[in-house]
């Protein structure tokens, strides 16, 4: 096929150049945004008297027909086009003639691609936010059921202090809430329209950038055309937001993987979300969680691709920027896939409360409470800490827990011990007394749940 710019050259392009250069195989997913941008641009051209109304009508009808035909599968994105922009423009011109050739007046593919990509990213951010809200709902719904479920909390993967499963779930809910806010911030900052920046230096036609900006749903036009065509900060921000989000999903996955092992046995996966082994008939594997943990790597990789691709680019547009697409698209696709599967996987987990309770009985996770007991009786904390340290040493030699000691044994370690120590060491007491803001007590976790529920409602109202 003859190139649109063939006039300038005296030779055909090498076929290897075509396949190396083309972005159509991946940017074809922006066909809707490209058509949307062209509709707004041509509407503005007509209003400003730059093209005639008849041409505009023909362009609009042609573009809408192309959109329909793409969606009905009647048009295939065939080889031989450099990108989605050329594909749509040339298809239009083949169909409607000269009017199609007027569409690109006062525009460049540089501001066109910048606009399409922003429209696409904006739409996808909203979809990811929606998936995040759904997962947040699952987390809060489940947390409500487990505000009283005690398990050991860990530091260094060593049993540390008692927590509740509800609190653990709400910890992840808070991470995902921040992920949502981060995406929303990215959206706000990128919500400006580059259309009208032209190739780099705007245009001599009397275009109305405010008109196209607002008809495409942007807050305002971008301030500077050089920046307009070369800013990809929002792609980096998006991939960074999504990297952090994947890191959260990966940590959650890691815990689910460990907790589903026989060693922990705190959780069991639903059969619908587990996989088997080709050789070991007994196996029930957490492949979903492992894949999520693994896929965080490719999302981080995309972030690095973008940072590296952009760091040496002079102003304004450079073809390197075409590389933004596969990185951004892959991040978006991966995160959506992960959120779509982690939600039902998590929602159908069986919680083995008894195993959690059993694990909480060992490991001296009420040792801090035992020290605090003596503090409340008047001993300075450091002294109490020392007393309980020796008591734990004694118990571990005897292979028993603190609660198994007789009052006489307690008194050997400090005379301040009374019979009320057993109540203080009860794990329920230990958890319920941690009623401080942020803590694991059922009352406090219920409050945390309410905060997230308010957040979810607020987001839904805004949408
Ligand atoms: N496919 C290109 C991209 O994704 C579109 C812009 C091309 N502009 C140009 N001057 N070659 O970046």
Boltz pocket constraint, residues with backbone or C-beta under 6 A from the ligand:
constraints:
  - pocket:
      binder: B
      contacts: [[A, 21], [A, 23], [A, 27], [A, 82], [A, 83], [A, 109], [A, 110], [A, 113], [A, 317], [A, 318], [A, 319], [A, 321], [A, 322], [A, 323], [A, 325]]
      max_distance: 6.0
